Each structure stands twice: as structure tokens, then as C-alpha cells.
């Protein structure tokens, strides 16, 4: 738990609800996380026990910054969080099923205004408020983690769509009749290829379909992950490098589609796969430009997030609260 002496200005609470754990913190307008901590999500069988435990954990932090009068509001990022309704709807990786009226439950418990959106949209807002997209009005945030999340900002406004669920770019079909996605039952989605999970699946396919010598052949399939593929590539393993080239190709093709859809100033990448650096960024840039028509070429920056990874989820969620 970290503490920096707060100023007298108002503060925001950011809460990021994940399938395993929930992170929360108190943030000032400059993006300094004054206090932060986390708790288990999955051990709470009911949403009510989760809310009670969350309140018990956050209240001492509120007291340490001078009381509830300093808190402008609470922003929450959560899977399948709906900005319009304040509900979490049918989130597959949370313990609570169906439609959860999260904002109302939190407002009743904390006596503070609450705003909710999905975790990827929260990341985009955090980047716009505190990070690489500061002062940008048109950009796309892509999170490359276990899955592929995204948030689209156009004309200074996050794109929610008519029902609050716009911007699911990870589920666009990039290869018709391509790789099967177990979570959605669809074939050929970007997430199936350009996520950490996708890197693992591509590696297994490459190992099966080629006789290229590789350090990765010594790793049992159930122990193979994107970090091991990265380590092999950095050690000069050609098959591992080919995996990142292919992943970058798929991602670059998808980014070209996104550019021609919304003409962003920049595409900002965040998440574990960005740690592969030019192994993935170089082919991504090349294939994005190669698939753009001339009017869009050499105009769109691909940037890596400026946000500290350990604070990014809290910052993204807290960014929601400033507009309450």
C-alpha cells in the first residue's frame, strides 16, 4: 500500500473488478494513486458479500485522505459493465450470473455517485485523462492480454453505441472460418490470434505443422505460454520469431480496418504482449500500413501506453468519476 500526501482538492475512487481479484485506489486529478489495495473477487459467492467486503476495505482509505467529503465519486471498470444502465450483464468470468445492478448497490453502500463501464473502455479513459492519449480527441486503445480488449474515442467521446457495448474489436472476424474461440463459439476472431492465448495457440500450430528446430519443442504443451515464446525469440529461436511475425501480421491487418473505420490520431497498445517490443510492434506497423489505402497511410501513430501497469486499471476506472 502506497501513500503520498494528498492536496486539498477532490479525489476519485477507482475500482477494477476482475474475475480473480479486484483492485481499488484513491486518485488525484494528476493521476497520482494516493492509496491502493486489492481483494479477492472469486471468493465471494454473492454480489452482496462482495460489496460489503469492498466497503470494509475502502473505508479506511477514505478516512486516511480526510473523509468522504473529499471524494467526488467512484468509477468502476468491470467485464460487461454497461455505462448506460450501471449494470454488469452476463459476465462469463465473474462469480455472479445474470444482470447485476452494480451502481445501485455501490451507491447504497458508499453514499457516493458511481459510474460503471467495461474494463477496456475504462483503460481508454485512463489513457486519455492521464496517459499517452492526453489531449487527444481521436484514438483507439487496444489491450493485448489474455484476451483483446478495446475502447474507441472519437471526437473526444468514448463510443458506447446504442446499448453500451460498442467497441468489441477483439471479437471482429479477421480470418473467416479461422481459429475457434472457446469463449464465444465463433471462428476467426482477432482475440483468437493477437492475445497471449493466441500466441500460445499459434506456437502449438507452428510446432505441429513444421519441422523447424526450436527450443519450444522441449516445453510440454500445458506449460507453454507467451512469455516462454518471447524468451525463446530473444534467444534467437526462429520459430518463436515467426510466431511474433504472424501475430503482428494479424494485428496489423486488424488495425488497418480500425483506422479506416474511425481515422484515429493514434492507436495505443497496452498489456502483456507489448513487452515483446519490436518483435510484435515492427510487423504490426508494417502490416497496418500495407493494408491501408493511400489517404490513411503514414498518418496514424502506434504507441505503447504510458500508464504504469500496476496502476493502470485503477487509473482507468477513476477517470470515469471526474465527469460525475
C-alpha positions, 0 to 999 in steps of 0.5 A: 500500500502506497501513500503520498500526501494528498492536496486539498482538492477532490479525489476519485475512487477507482475500482477494477473488478476482475474475475480473480481479484479486484483492485481499488485506489484513491486518485488525484486529478494528476493521476497520482494513486494516493492509496491502493489495495486489492481483494479477492473477487472469486471468493465471494459467492454473492454480489452482496458479500462482495460489496460489503467486503469492498466497503470494509476495505475502502473505508479506511482509505477514505478516512486516511485522505480526510473523509468522504467529503473529499471524494467526488465519486467512484468509477468502476471498470468491470467485464460487461459493465454497461455505462448506460444502465450501471449494470454488469450483464452476463459476465462469463468470468465473474462469480455472479450470473445474470444482470447485476445492478452494480451502481445501485448497490455501490451507491447504497453502500458508499453514499457516493455517485458511481459510474460503471463501464467495461474494463477496456473502455475504462483503460481508454479513459485512463489513457486519455485523462492521464496517459499517452492519449492526453489531449487527444480527441481521436484514438483507439486503445487496444489491450493485448492480454489474455484476451483483446480488449478495446475502447474507441474515442472519437471526437473526444467521446468514448463510443458506447453505441446504442446499448453500451457495448460498442467497441468489441474489436477483439471479437471482429472476424479477421480470418473467416472460418479461422481459429475457434474461440472457446469463449464465444463459439465463433471462428476467426476472431482477432482475440483468437490470434493477437492475445497471449492465448493466441500466441500460445495457440499459434506456437502449438500450430507452428510446432505441429505443422513444421519441422523447424528446430526450436527450443519450444519443442522441449516445453510440454504443451500445458506449460507453454505460454507467451512469455516462454515464446518471447524468451525463446525469440530473444534467444534467437529461436526462429520459430518463436520469431515467426510466431511474433511475425504472424501475430503482428501480421494479424494485428496489423491487418486488424488495425488497418480496418480500425483506422479506416473505420474511425481515422484515429490520431493514434492507436495505443497498445497496452498489456502483456504482449507489448513487452515483446517490443519490436518483435510484435510492434515492427510487423504490426506497423508494417502490416497496418500500413500495407493494408491501408489505402493511400489517404490513411497511410503514414498518418496514424501513430502506434504507441505503447501506453504510458500508464504504469501497469500496476496502476493502470486499471485503477487509473482507468476506472477513476477517470470515469468519476471526474465527469460525475 
